[in-house]
Amino acid sequence: MTPQEVRRSTGEAIVEWYAVAARDLPWRRPGVDAWAVLVSEVMLQQTPVARVEPVWREWLDRWPRPADLAAVAPADVIRAWGKLGYPRRALRLREAAAAIVERHRGVVPSSVAELEALPGIGTYTARAVACFGFGQPQPVVDTNVRRVVARVLHGRAEAGNARTADLADVLELTPADPDRARRFSVAAMELGALVCVAGTPRCGICPVRDRCAWRLAGSPAHDGPARRGQKFAGTDRQVRGKLLDVLRAAHEPVDAAALDAAWGDPVQRSRCLDSLITDGLVEQTPDGLFRLPVGDQGT
């Protein structure tokens, strides 16, 4: 076989593996519409599946269409986001819903360009919605896919920083048949999430272990900068979360003393409160109280 045929056969093997190894996730099931896929993709950014699934179900029960989400107050959206983390995503998702209502008559657009034009929707999410929500054979490149490509094609332990060549690399492995190309996009993500993981990959059960350039090279160690673990305790992220917890639980605006009790360091607490206000996650009333944002409803 030619090198191109070898790479395509590798992609085919990943698709075959996915057919028997895929997790049963609700946003992958038949009949799930593009709006549900969009919500799942935004929620899954930097958040584990186990935490996302119950919140995703609750959101779709409450707001099954973009117009439903666009019509509610930002405070309701932030409360419903709960403990998923990075709550700015909740506001951006509401803004995207409003743009879908305004620009597309409440129907999620199917083209990558129109999806990318929505607030908070980047290239990865746009391609994922086009592929998983509309069945288009779009190459979808996330961290897991980049790691699979780095090992299988280039013999590197880690993918390193994102490169413009990543998309072309994925296309090298993508089957030619459009339906199998669509399935490859999710299959490569699943392989990276379950088998070709960071740290200690499960090479013994990998469907392409016999043609993986990294394994054939003896699994050389990563020779780039060490990956930094994400610390949470004591960070501004933790403080912001604690301040938001107070406001989520409150039925009325609260005074500064209620927020003071959430974190002892006044300098860090003040900095985090200011950042929440700047991000539109908290607003201060004319009389100096604090609340989740009311915003403009019915957009």
N, C-alpha and C positions, 0 to 999 in steps of 0.2 A: 504493500500500500504506500501511497505517497504520504509525505508528512501531513498534508491537509486531511487526507482520509483517516490517518491515525488519530488526529485531533478530533475529527468529527465522530469517530467510533468511540472515543473516550466520552464525549458528550452523550452519545447514545447509551453507553453503559450507566452513566449517572441517571439518565431518565428511567432506565429499567429498574435501577435500584430504588428510585423514588416510588415507583408503582407499588412496591411491597413494604417500604420502610417509612413512608410519610406519616407524620402525626395527623390525627383527625382534629383539625382546628376549625372552628365554626365559620370563620371568614373565607375558608377554602371550599366550603360545601356548595353543591349546585344550587342555583337560584339566588345566591347572595349577590345583591346589586352593587353597582360601582360606588354608591354613597357609603355602604357598609364597608367596602374595601378601603375607601379613603379614610374613614374613621379609624379602622384597624391599623393602617399604615402610620398614621400620625401618632397613635397611642403607642405603637411598638418601637418608636424611636427611643433608644437607650433605656427601654423598660422590658423586663422579662415577660414572656407569654403568660405565665401563671398569674401575674398581677393584672395583666391587661384583660384577659377573657371575661371576668365578671363585670368589669366596668364597661367594656364594649357592649355586652348584652344589655346592661341597664340604659346606656345611651341610646341604643337602637330602639329599645322599647319606648323611651320618652320622646325621641326625636328621629323618627324613621325616615324623614326627608330633610334635605337641606333647609327648606323653608321653615320647618319646625324649630330647628336650632337657631336660625337667624332671627326668629321672632322673640326669643327669650332674653332676659337681662344677663349681662356678663357675670353677675354674681351667681346666678343659677348654674352657669357653666363651670365656674371655678369650684363651686361646692360639689358638683357632680364629678369633677375630675378627681377629687379625693386625694389619695396618696400615690398617684402615678408618677409624680415628680415633674419637674420642668413645666410648671402650670401655664407658662406663657403659651405653650402649645394649645391649651384649651381655648384661649382667646383667638389665636390665629385660626383655629378650626372654625370657630364661629364667624370670623371675618371671611374665611373661604366660603362658608355656607351663604353668607350675605351676598358675596360676589357671584355665586352660582345663581342665586335668585335674580339678581340685577342683570347679569350679562347673558344668562343661559336659560331663563324662564324656569329656574328651579331644577334643571336636569344637569347632572354632572357631565361635563364635556368629555369627549372620548379622545381628542387629539392631545399628544404630548405638549405641544406648544400652548394650547389653551389651558391645560392643567397647570403648566409651569407659570402661567400668568396669574393664577389665583394666589391670594395672600398666604405666605407660609409654606407654599408647595414648591419644593426643589426638584431637581432633575430625577433623583432616585424615586421620590414619591410619585411624580408624574408618570414615569415609566412603569412603576409597579401598578398603578391604577389602570393604565391603558392595557397592561398585560393581564392582570388578575381580575380586573373588573369588566373588561371589554373583550378579552380573549385575543388581543393582538400579540403577535410574536415579537415583543419588544425585549431587547437585552436589559436586564435589571442588575445593577451592580451595587451591592452593599458590602459591608465589612467582611461578612462571611464568604461571599463570592470572591472577593479580592484575595482572601487567604487561600481559597481552593486554587485559584488561578496561579498565585505565586508559587505554590508547592508543585502542582501538577505540571505546569508549563515551564516554570523558570527555576525550579529547584531551590527556592528560598523558603526559609522557615516562616517568615512573616512578610506581609505585603508592603509594609512601610507606608509612606504617605501616598495619598491618592494621586494617580497620574492620568494624563489625558489618554494614555495608551490602554488603560484598563478596559474601556469599552471594546476596543479592537481585540484585546486578548479574549474577552468573553465570547465574542463573535467567532473566534477561531474554534471554540469548542461547541458552538451551538449547532444542533442538527439542521439540515437543510429544510426538512418538512416543516411547514408553518405550525402545525399543531404540536409537534414534538419540540419545536423551538420554544413555544410558549411554556410547555411543561418543563423544559430544561431550565428556564429562568427560576422557577420555584424549586426545582430539584437541586440546583447548585447551591441555593441559599440553605436548603435543608441539610445538604451534605456538610456544609460549613458549620451549621448550628449543632449537628448531632454527632458527627464523626471527625471531620477535619477541623477540630476545635483548636483554639489557642492554647498554648502551654503543652499539654500532653494529648496529641491526637490519637484516635482509636484506629490506627493503621490496619490492625488485624482484621477489621470488618469492612474496610473501605473497598468499594466496588472497583476502583481503578488503582489499587495499590501496586499492581504489577507494571503499570505504565506511568507512575508518578515520578517526575524528574527528581523531586526532593528525596524520596525514599530510595530511588535507584542510586543517588549520590551518597547514600549512607546517612541520610537525615542530618545534615550539618546544622550546627547551632546558629541561631540568629546572630549576625555580626554587626548589626546596627545599634542605635541607641536603645537602652533598656526600656521596656514598656513600663510606664508608671501606673501603679495601682491608684484607683480613685478613692481618696479619703473622703469621708462624709462627716464624721463626728467633729464638731467645733467649727465647721466651715460656714461660710455665709449661706450656702444652700440649706443647711440645717436650720439656721436662724430664720431665714425667710419662711421655711416650712412651719416653724413654730408660731410665727406671727400670723401666718395665714390660717393656722388651726384655730387660733383665738377668734378670728373674724368669721370663719366658716360656722363656728358654733354659736355666734351671736345673732340674735334676731333684730337687734337695733345697733346703730353705730356705738362704738366703744370709745372711752377716753384713753389718754396716753398711759394712765396707770395700769389699765388692763393689759396693755402690750408690754409694759415694763416688767410685769410678772413673768412673761414668757421667756426672757433671757436676761442674765445678770449683767453682762458687759454693756454699758450704755453707749459706748462708742460704736461697737459692732452692731448693736441693735438699731441705733439711729441710721447707720449706713445702710443696713438691710431694709429698713422701712422706707428710706428715700428711694432705694432701687426698686422696691415693689410699686411705689407711686409712679416712678418714671416708666416702668414697664406696663402700667395700666392695670395692675392687679389689685391695687388698693387706691382709694381716693379719700381725701380729707374734706370734710364738710365745712361750710362757712363758719360754724361755731367751734371748729377745732377738733371734732371727733373723727374717727376713722371707720371705714366700712369697705366691704367689697364693692366694686364699681356697679352702678346702676345702668349707666350707658343709655344708648338710644335703642328702644325696642321697636319691633315691627319693621326692621329694615328689610 
